[in-house]
Amino acid sequence: RHSSILSMPVVTALGSLVLLRGVLLVAPACFLLHRKDFCQHRVISHSYCEHMAVVKLVCEDTRVNAAYGIFVALALTVFDITVIVVSYTMILRAVLRLSSSDTQHKAFNTCVSHVCVILAFYVPVLFTSLTHRFGHSIPQHIHILVAHLYMVVPPTLNPIIYGVRTKQLKDKIVVLFQKGI
C-alpha cells in the first residue's frame, strides 16, 4: 500500500483552513455592501458577480469597500506567493539532493509546469483587481474583456500546460503540423 506524506486528517484540516480563510475574507465585503444604497440600475457589467463590480453600483462613498477589496486582493496574493515560494524552496532542496540528474531534470520540468499554471492564474487576477481600482480611464468593454479572460484563460491553459509535457501529445502535435504543411 502507498504511504502518503499527508494523512487524511491533515488534508481535512488544510481544506478547512482554506474554506475558513475564504469565508473570513469574503464575509466582511458582503456586510460592507449590505449597508450601502444602490443607484437605480442594478445590472453588473460582467457575466459573474465580483466585489468591485457590485461596488460600482453603489451611489454612496465606497472608499472603505475599495480599500477592503485591495487589502484582500493583496493579502491573498502575498500570502499565497509566500506559501508557494516556501513550498518550492523545500521542493528544490529535495530535488537537488536526488542522485540522478535524469530524475532531477524530470522534477524540474514538473516544477516549471506548476509555475506556468500559477502564473496563468495570478497574473490575470492581479491585473483584474488593480484595473478595477486604479484603471478609471480604461473603457468598460476592456474591463469586461479582461474579466472574461480571467475566468476563461487559466482553466483553459491548465490542461495545455500539463498536456504539452506528455510525449504522446507532442508526437500528435508534430504529426498535425506536418500534415498542415
C-alpha positions as CSV (number, residue, x, y, z in Angstrom):
1,R,0.0,0.0,0.0
2,H,1.2,3.5,-0.9
3,S,2.1,5.7,2.1
4,S,1.3,9.3,1.8
5,I,3.2,12.2,3.4
6,L,-0.1,13.9,4.3
7,S,-2.6,11.9,6.3
8,M,-6.3,12.4,5.8
9,P,-6.8,14.4,9.0
10,V,-4.0,16.8,7.8
11,V,-5.7,17.2,4.4
12,T,-9.1,17.8,6.0
13,A,-7.5,20.4,8.3
14,L,-5.9,22.2,5.4
15,G,-9.1,22.1,3.4
16,S,-11.0,23.5,6.4
17,L,-8.4,26.3,6.8
18,V,-8.8,27.2,3.1
19,L,-12.6,27.3,3.5
20,L,-12.3,29.4,6.7
21,R,-9.9,31.8,5.0
22,G,-12.4,32.4,2.2
23,V,-15.3,32.9,4.5
24,L,-13.5,35.2,6.8
25,L,-12.2,37.4,3.9
26,V,-15.5,37.5,1.8
27,A,-18.0,37.9,4.7
28,P,-16.9,41.5,5.5
29,A,-17.2,42.6,1.9
30,C,-20.8,41.3,1.9
31,F,-21.6,43.2,5.2
32,L,-19.9,46.4,3.8
33,L,-22.1,46.2,0.7
34,H,-25.3,45.3,2.6
35,R,-25.3,48.7,4.3
36,K,-25.0,50.7,1.1
37,D,-27.7,52.3,-1.0
38,F,-27.6,51.3,-4.7
39,C,-28.4,53.5,-7.7
40,Q,-31.3,52.9,-10.0
41,H,-29.8,50.3,-12.2
42,R,-28.6,47.1,-10.6
43,V,-27.1,45.4,-13.6
44,I,-23.5,44.2,-13.3
45,S,-21.5,44.6,-16.5
46,H,-19.9,41.1,-16.1
47,S,-21.2,37.7,-16.6
48,Y,-20.3,36.9,-12.9
49,C,-20.6,38.8,-9.7
50,E,-17.4,40.2,-8.2
51,H,-17.0,42.6,-5.3
52,M,-15.7,45.7,-7.2
53,A,-18.4,45.2,-10.0
54,V,-21.1,45.4,-7.3
55,V,-19.3,48.4,-5.5
56,K,-19.6,50.3,-8.8
57,L,-23.4,50.1,-8.5
58,V,-23.4,52.0,-5.1
59,C,-24.4,55.6,-5.0
60,E,-22.6,56.4,-1.8
61,D,-18.9,56.8,-0.8
62,T,-17.2,53.4,-1.5
63,R,-13.7,54.2,-0.3
64,V,-13.9,51.7,2.6
65,N,-15.2,49.0,0.2
66,A,-12.4,49.7,-2.3
67,A,-9.8,49.8,0.4
68,Y,-11.0,46.4,1.8
69,G,-11.1,44.9,-1.7
70,I,-7.5,45.9,-2.4
71,F,-6.4,44.7,1.0
72,V,-8.0,41.3,0.4
73,A,-6.5,41.0,-3.1
74,L,-3.0,42.0,-1.9
75,A,-3.2,39.9,1.3
76,L,-4.3,36.8,-0.5
77,T,-1.7,37.3,-3.2
78,V,1.2,38.0,-0.7
79,F,0.1,35.0,1.5
80,D,-0.3,32.6,-1.4
81,I,3.0,33.7,-3.0
82,T,4.8,33.3,0.3
83,V,3.4,29.8,0.7
84,I,4.3,28.9,-2.9
85,V,7.9,30.3,-2.5
86,V,8.4,28.4,0.8
87,S,7.0,25.2,-0.8
88,Y,9.1,25.4,-3.9
89,T,12.2,26.2,-1.8
90,M,11.6,22.9,0.1
91,I,10.9,21.1,-3.2
92,L,14.0,22.4,-4.9
93,R,16.2,21.5,-1.9
94,A,14.7,17.9,-2.1
95,V,15.2,17.7,-5.9
96,L,18.8,18.9,-5.6
97,R,19.5,16.0,-3.2
98,L,18.4,13.5,-5.8
99,S,21.4,11.4,-7.1
100,S,20.3,11.0,-10.7
101,S,20.5,14.0,-13.0
102,D,17.7,12.5,-15.1
103,T,15.4,12.4,-12.1
104,Q,16.3,16.0,-11.2
105,H,15.5,17.0,-14.8
106,K,12.1,15.4,-14.7
107,A,11.4,17.0,-11.3
108,F,12.4,20.5,-12.6
109,N,10.2,20.0,-15.7
110,T,7.2,19.3,-13.4
111,C,8.1,22.4,-11.3
112,V,8.2,24.6,-14.5
113,S,4.7,23.4,-15.4
114,H,3.4,24.2,-12.0
115,V,5.0,27.7,-12.1
116,C,3.4,28.3,-15.5
117,V,-0.1,27.3,-14.2
118,I,0.5,29.5,-11.1
119,L,1.4,32.5,-13.3
120,A,-1.5,31.8,-15.7
121,F,-3.8,32.3,-12.6
122,Y,-2.2,35.1,-10.6
123,V,-1.3,37.5,-13.4
124,P,-4.9,37.9,-14.6
125,V,-6.2,38.0,-11.0
126,L,-3.8,40.9,-10.1
127,F,-4.4,42.7,-13.4
128,T,-8.2,42.5,-13.0
129,S,-8.1,43.6,-9.3
130,L,-5.8,46.5,-10.0
131,T,-7.6,47.8,-13.1
132,H,-10.9,47.9,-11.2
133,R,-9.3,50.1,-8.5
134,F,-6.8,52.2,-10.5
135,G,-7.8,52.0,-14.1
136,H,-10.6,54.5,-14.1
137,S,-9.7,55.7,-17.6
138,I,-9.8,52.2,-19.0
139,P,-13.0,51.7,-21.1
140,Q,-15.7,49.5,-19.7
141,H,-15.5,47.0,-22.5
142,I,-11.8,46.4,-21.7
143,H,-12.7,45.7,-18.0
144,I,-15.4,43.2,-19.2
145,L,-12.9,41.6,-21.7
146,V,-10.2,41.2,-19.0
147,A,-12.7,39.8,-16.5
148,H,-13.8,37.2,-19.0
149,L,-10.3,36.3,-19.9
150,Y,-9.5,35.9,-16.2
151,M,-12.3,33.4,-15.9
152,V,-11.5,31.5,-19.2
153,V,-7.8,31.6,-19.8
154,P,-6.3,30.0,-16.6
155,P,-8.6,26.9,-16.7
156,T,-8.0,26.6,-20.5
157,L,-4.3,26.8,-20.2
158,N,-4.0,24.3,-17.3
159,P,-4.5,21.1,-19.3
160,I,-2.5,22.5,-22.2
161,I,0.5,23.3,-19.9
162,Y,0.4,19.9,-18.3
163,G,-0.5,18.1,-21.6
164,V,2.4,19.5,-23.6
165,R,4.8,17.6,-21.4
166,T,3.4,14.2,-22.5
167,K,5.2,12.5,-25.3
168,Q,2.0,11.3,-26.9
169,L,0.6,14.8,-27.2
170,K,3.9,16.2,-28.5
171,D,4.0,13.4,-31.2
172,K,0.4,14.1,-32.3
173,I,1.1,17.9,-32.5
174,V,4.1,17.3,-34.7
175,V,2.1,15.0,-37.0
176,L,-0.7,17.6,-37.1
177,F,1.7,20.4,-38.2
178,Q,3.4,18.1,-40.7
179,K,0.1,17.3,-42.4
180,G,-0.8,21.0,-42.5
181,I,2.5,21.9,-44.3
